[in-house]
Amino acid sequence: MDLPRNIVFGGSGPANGPGLDLYDQLVDRLPAVGIQPMVTLHRGDLPQGLQDAGGWLMRDTALRSGEYAQIVAGRPGDRVIHWCPVNEPHVMTPRGHAQTELAPGRGLLSRIGSLDAHLRAVADAVDRGVDVRGHRCWSLLDHFEGADGWTQRFGRVHVDFETLGRTPERSFAGYAQKIRAHRESAP
C-alpha cells in the first residue's frame, strides 16, 4: 500500500477510495489461497508535495504518514496481523538522503546471491532458534526502480514493458516448488 497512491494532494488530501478498495479486496482474497497478508505502509515513494516540502527531513512527513496509517488500519486493519511501517529504511536513508544515489525515499533491495541461497539462510536462522514468522519474496514482477529505471530486472515474473505481457521466470516455479515442499513437510 503506497502512500502516494492512496492519499492524494501532497499527502494531506482525501483518501483515494478506489485505491484503498483495491487493497481491501486483495487482503480479502489472499487467505483463500493460503497467503497471510503483510501490509507495507510506505514502500519508499512519497507524494511529491511532501517531498517538495522537505520529505522525511520534516516532521510533517511523519505526521502525514501517521494519518495514513490510521486510514489504512481502518480498512483492512481488522484482517491484517503483520505490518511493516516503512520498507527498507536502511537503504532509503543513506542512499536516498545522505548519498543522493537514489531519489529521496526510494530504495533498492540488495540481493543475496539467489533465491535458493536466501531461503537456506532463512532455514538456518530458524534452526538456530530465530522466530521467523513469514517470508516475503522480493519482487514478484519486474518494475521501475528509482535509480535504475527499467534497466534492472529481478522479478519472479518477467514483464514485457511494451505489451505488458507477463512470463514466469524459472525462479517463479522454483519458489512455488519450495513452498509446496515446505507445506508437505510441515507438522
C-alpha positions, -999 to +999 in steps of 0.1 A: +000+000+000+018+031-012+011+065+004+011+084-030-014+060-045-039+062-016-036+098-002-037+124-029-028+161-030+007+160-015+000+135+012-026+156+031-057+153+010-086+129+010-081+092+007-082+076-027-112+053-023-107+032-053-071+026-044-079+016-009-107-006-023-082-025-044-060-033-014-091-042+006-101-067-020-066-081-022-065-086+016-098-104+014-086-128-014-051-138-001-062-161+027-083-181+003-051-191-015-031-197+017-013-164+020-014-143+051-013-106+042+016-085+053+010-048+047+038-024+040+026+011+045+054+031+029+074+014+001+097+043-005+080+069-027+065+100-011+038+121-026+055+149-045+040+176-023+056+161+008+090+156-009+089+192-022+083+204+014+114+186+026+105+149+027+115+127+056+137+155+070+105+173+080+083+164+110+052+170+089+060+139+068+059+117+098+026+132+109+011+127+074+024+091+075+007+086+109-026+099+095-022+075+065-016+046+089-048+054+107-068+054+074-053+021+063-058+005+097-095+015+093-098-005+061-081-039+060-067-035+095-091-060+110-078-087+087-041-080+088-018-093+116+016-083+102+025-047+094+057-032+080+056+006+085+085+015+062+101-008+036+139-007+036+146+023+058+183+012+060+185+017+022+162+047+019+180+068+045+217+066+034+213+061-004+183+084-008+192+113+015+229+112+025+244+099-007+217+111-031+224+080-051+186+073-053+157+096-055+149+105-019+127+079-003+134+051-029+154+020-020+167-010-039+170-043-022+204-059-020+204-094-035+217-124-015+231-144-044+200-164-054+166-172-040+177-207-031+207-193-010+184-168+007+158-195+016+186-217+030+198-188+051+163-183+065+160-220+072+194-219+090+182-190+111+150-210+121+172-239+130+192-216+153+160-205+171+152-173+153+115-166+154+107-164+117+070-159+111+070-153+074+090-147+042+084-122+015+099-128-019+111-096-034+099-089-061+071-107-079+071-085-110+098-066-129+091-030-122+105+006-124+133+013-099+141+048-089+178+050-097+179+023-124+146+029-143+136-001-164+172-015-167+172-038-137+151-070-138+148-091-107+111-101-106+100-137-104+077-127-134+092-111-165+072-081-177+074-070-213+071-033-208+058-027-243+030-052-244+026-057-206+028-095-212+040-115-182+060-146-183+070-166-151+108-169-147+124-202-136+127-187-101+089-184-100+085-222-105+114-229-081+098-207-054+064-224-058+081-258-055+098-248-023+065-236-008+048-269-017+077-289-002+075-268+029+038-273+033+041-310+028+068-314+054+051-290+080+038-307+111 
